[in-house]
Amino acid sequence: WYAGPILQAFGESPILTHIASRYFHIFFWGLIPSYFFFTHQLIAMGVGKQRLALVTSLISTCFLVFFSVALTYGKFGFPKLGIEGPAWGMVAGQWSGTLFSGIALLTMKHFKPFELLRWRVRTSFKVLGQIFQIGWPIVIQTGGEIVLWFTVTLLVGWLGDTALSAQQVVNQYNLLIIIPIMGLTQASSILIGHASGAKQYGEVKYLGYTHMGMGICIMLIA
């Protein structure tokens, strides 16, 4: 919400700061549903329902693309909003993904035994402790990468609009490389987690080496 003053403090140009502020003031309304959507997808993948995560992602993407195009260029009777169009598209994508995935989790028979809406007060704090213990190194590692990307973007922003536009194109290309690695990582985490829970430590070692080898091959190709 305070992206404008923050970017001004870092010496970015007033034009870029104004555009970013307009975008983030809209994108702000998609933050909370994005957390739920991501959690829903991880639940589905964790119990072997990857197809559900894929379908809800496709639905979210369809909403994102439709409203981004419609509101950016004023298509299909919608107003022409320019840079604000993609922001509203992102919000529509996050809300639609959250709603569809949430409905699926609550209505599909596969998830009934989990009683996802049941509030477990006595055991919640123990689980929160486990989540924190496992999660804080991931937060530091992932947060460090995001801070690095943010810093690079700020530096390129000082070079001007053209350099910043080119850097954003490069970032999108990088994501095409990163996405397969993310998919491999999630699959590896799920399989190794299941094997570790079953105390099949030989299988953990085998899966770990296999997925590291696949990751190295992907990066060598990239």
Buried (B, 14 or more C-beta within 10 A) or exposed (E): EEBBEBBBEBEBBEEBBBBBBBBBBBBEBBEEBBEBBBBBBBBBBBEEBBEBBEBBBEBBBEBBBBBBBBBBEBEEEBEEBEEBBBBBBBBBBBBBBBBBBBEBBEEEEEBEEEEEEEEEEEEEEEEEEEEEEEEEEEEEEEEEEEEEEEEEBBEBBEEEEEEBEEBEEEBEEEEEEBEBBEEBEBBBBBBBEBBEEEEBEEBBEBBBEEBEEBBEEEEEEE
